Amino acid sequence: MKLRDLAGPDFPEVNDLLAGPLGDTEITGLSLDSRKIKPGMLFAALAGAKADGQGFIGDAAARGAVVAVSAHPVDAGIPVLVVSNPRRFVALAAARVFGRQPETMVAVTGTAGKTSVASFVRQIWAKAGLSAAQIGTTGVISPSRNNYGSLTTPDPVELQKLLAELADEGVTHAAMEASSHGLDQSRLDGVRLSAAAFTNLGRDHMDYHPTVEDYMAAKMRLFDTLMPKGSPAVIFADDAWSDEAIRVAKASGLNVRTVGRKGDYLCIKRVEHFRHKQTAEVHHNGQIFEIDIPLAGDFQLANALVAAGLAISTGVDAKTAFKALETLTGAAGRLELVGHTKDGALAYVDYAHKPDALEKVLTAVRPFTSGKVLVVFGCGGDRDKGKRPIMGEIATRLADIVVVTDDNPRSEVPEVIRSEIMAAAPGAVEIGDRASAIRHAVNLLKSGDTLIVAGKGHEEGQTIGTTVLPFSDHLEIRRALEERAS
């Protein structure tokens, strides 16, 4: 592909330059990592949190790069295209290089629920007989793969490569998570979206976004920048930020479809909560549907309705979509029942690592807990420090027994992180070693109790310093239950 075709019409600042011989340069591929450059490739010199890609243009040139893209002029021995938004450039260029995507792509943004919604949409599509996939925090799941991942939204080159692979394997429908980082950094700008959704907004990523308003604005790029006019925007209607999401979507010319108790597209009229499921009456298009969801927690009902809204908006019959909800499997580490004691106390793992999510999960289990609610949690290092006392207060207010432990301390001193949580958690027990904390909580369980081990969810490692040590909340709960039973 020629360089001028790779750039397309989106960057008029380089049109004159590419009209000449430079535009005829053949490009064999592109990369954000100079170490992955091969002869004939384009190198995207992006500024990152830890390093500026401009410093690696020389290395990319030595490996065979024929051109680089940057936000600023650089004398590097190869032509450097200076564009106003190099991140958007590389996202659109990657889409042109790989070309192929599943025919129907949807994206979901919000603080909590993205993984569950993407998983539920995939499951509904599959029940409707469609070849479906999901991309997000827990990795990539399709009819032919189940690959664990670590990034909610992959970098644009890896994302477009992945979409081409999914299309080649026959996937026609794919749901992906749209993180605020991914949206702000234009990683999704080359994805051809058919529909999008918003779940909710709570405190998160305050180490990246200056204010909650900036955080919301990054989320709303999905609606005001990436979605074609007239496309469906499925919005959970019952969140404090729902009205703002609705405003942005309408101002962007989208077809707004709200779901929830205040929803006008899918409206909840009645809900009955049980220990392992919930039953709801949902009104849609003048019809009343009785649905059974085999998952606990009001927030899971909300996620399921957002997913159903996306599925129906992309062609699935409403009756088929609601029927599919009866067989949903929860996303890994999302209020996932891991085991129980001999007398019936339940032990769950949940990914809640932010205030809003912790509040939701502790509130969700209360209706079916006849005994006490116990929670084991910590906070990650090198992340938003302001949420630590907030989460301590939430835990002590909503749980009967609180155990504060380590999450992923990273480069911070674990004792300091715990002390910042404990300052707002009177009566909590502090046990730094996470395995010991889980064992302590399991041994406290009595009939009717519910234990939530929160923060790490599906993760299979614990980051201490720069080392990732093998660690699974699931495995530690099972070990503790086995020890207790022996």
C-alpha angles and dihedrals in degrees: 000000000000119000093242090055091048092053094046123183096306097091110052091172089077099036095101092047093050093047087075133062093296089067089060092061110124113233117204097186144317140241142182090211116073089205090064095051118121129182113296097020132129118237118213107210101202127174110241135187093262105024141016115236090218088077090061100050090098091053090048091051091050089054093053107273110157097195140010133208120216142157091236136038115267130183099222109142094258130070113278119204109212110209132172094236112023092175092060090043093057093044093054092040091052090052089054094046096051096029100179125097135159108278093241118043125175130180131200126201134182138103098272134019101036095119094046094047092049090048094047093049090052091050093048092049090048091051087052089058097256127135101245141177141181131212125196151082095340093047131248125328122184136144089278105033146039106186121174114228140182106209122076090209116020121223112277097256094049090043095053091045089052093048090052090051091050091049090049092053090054102261108153100174127044133173121200138185117243110207122196089244092051093048095044090049093048094241092143097044093106096048115108102223126200097184140355139199143206121207109178144305129240136152111302141130093021086151087067107029117056094218140005087252090057089048091053092046090055090052091049092058083085089065105030099040114018107038120084113239113268094026120134117266111192110202129184102233102202102067125101089243097044094098091055091049090050091049093051093045093050092045088052092055096249127150100250116211115179125200133191136055089321093037124128096192100042111011124189111218103168137010132189117193123211132175096264103014147016135223122214140180110223126188119210131167093341094312131108118223126191107210132186118203116193092214131089125232135060091245090060089056088053091049091048092052093049088051092048089049090054093046094049090045089056096051108279114136111250094234091052092047094051092045089054090057089069091069101040119143115209119245115260112280095006107122086319116177106229101174148313141232122253090261093052107262109151128227120200136182118215132178092222104142099149131064099254093048093048091050092049096050095046090047091047096058097045097081093059097037112097092177130033132324113227125190133191115192147138138181130253123250124239089029137096104324093189093072094061099082090037091058091044090055093047093050095050092044097050104029128062095213123030126192115188114204142152123294114176103325092182109176096345127095106261093215091057093051091050092047091055090054094043091053088073098032109075112188095020121135116234117214113161099195104079096209091052091047091053092047091050092052094046090052090054094056119118133180111299095018126128125208123201118193101194139189109040104050110164095006117123099195142052118220113220113172104325094325124098109210122196109263134153125182087203093056094045092050091050091048092050092049091049092049091049092050095048 
